Amino acid sequence: MLSNVAKSVVQRGLFGNLKVLTTPAQSNGYATEATFETRAFKLHNLDEGPATTVTITKQDALTYYGQMYTIRRMETAAGNLYKEKVIRGFCHLYSGQEATAVGIRAAMRPEDSCITAYRCHGWTFLMGVPIAGVLTELTGRQSGSARGKGGSMHMYAKNFYGGNGIVGAQVPLGVGIAFAAKYNGTKGVCVAAYGDGAANQGQLFEVYNMAKLWNSPCIFVCENNGYGMGTSAERASANVNYYTRGDTVPGIWVDGMDVLAVREATRFAIDHCNSGKGPILLESATYRYSGHSMSDPGTSYRSRDEIAEVRQTRDPITSLREKILHNELATPEELKEIESKIRGEVDAATKLAKADKEIALDELCADVYAKPDNLTTIRNVIPNSELSHKRVGKAVNM
């Protein structure tokens, strides 16, 4: 039997499958594209929303499948490294939510940016950091994307302004990034992602207002995985329709377990921002299999039956796999080849994450300033005992 919270998750629309409309193009007996009907979007302050009829090519289907599979394997490896005490400190896994990040990334253009919270490993990979760069950063090694100094929460790449450790603090920064894009005329938008646990932060409502006043091209993305810090959304929020909470900012609810629906919602949101209408809010209804962090077993406030129900009926990876095979977009052998290649890459990266060296002590204070202006020392915690500052890496997004 499912708990009341689990039933609420079902009622919020996390379960159900895409309806196949047609497979119009074929080559060598296999389809080159397929068209589906997605779950209906819910709208706030919008006369019309994204199209529910979506088409996917074979190439895109395999790309999305490979990206989601990579994130899942990478997070599994990270969880094991944490249990082995190779990863120290905090570690927040993204398993189950892959369709949200992959769907958004699929719609983003080269000029678009993203900033997110501390559950950022998958986003870091999607924004261009190799698997090894992510896992070695988690273990604090020199091959990490931030030379091991950022750890689980703080990784960066081109147009990716990182995971941020303070709950909700990345959202105002995202509005600033969006404002800069508008000011500089880049035509880019910024995706500012946060969880349902951050949705009641006062700073979010301040920047909803500021972004709307300035018509900043910001896409606020609430990744509603049902729980924040062990508390269900229903217990934490009087209004769990997060897509409506931007007041005058338009909003869209999307099934965050469906990579195609997320892609279409993001495309719509980008067009909305580029049309000069200002910000928009997406609520992606998704689900997290692990606890809030590795120190949270995730089963004291929800049942194992609830987690198993989502895995069996709505997992984003297996759902896309079934659609690919059912519509003959690829053979089982093709998918197995992709999976095998990814497992090998993750295994190799895991070995490096264990064997790689940490940076030397004299590098701990390197790259503190992006533009040091000939500054050779920085302040120490001990008076009159400055530390040497030097440049090792290249500043990102400068």
Secondary structure, 3 states (H helix, E strand, C coil): CCCHHHHHHHHCCCCCCCEEEEEEEEECCEEEEEEEECCCCEEECCCCCCCCEEEEEHHHHHHHHHHHHHHHHHHHHHHHHHHCCCCCCCCCCCCCCHHHHHHHHHHCCCCCEEEEECCCHHHHHHCCCCHHHHHHHHCCCCCCCCCCCCCCCCCCECCEEEEECCCCCHHHHHHHHHHHHHHHCCCCCEEEEEEHHHCCCHHHHHHHHHHHHHCCCEEEEEEECCEECCEEHHHHCCCCCHHHCCCCCCEEEEECCCHHHHHHHHHHHHHHHHHHHCCEEEEEECCCCCCCCCCCCCCCCCCHHHHHHHHHHHCHHHHHHHHHHHCCCCCHHHHHHHHHHHHHHHHHHHHHHHHCCCCCHHHCCCCCCCCCCCCCEECCCCCCCCEECCCCCCCCCC
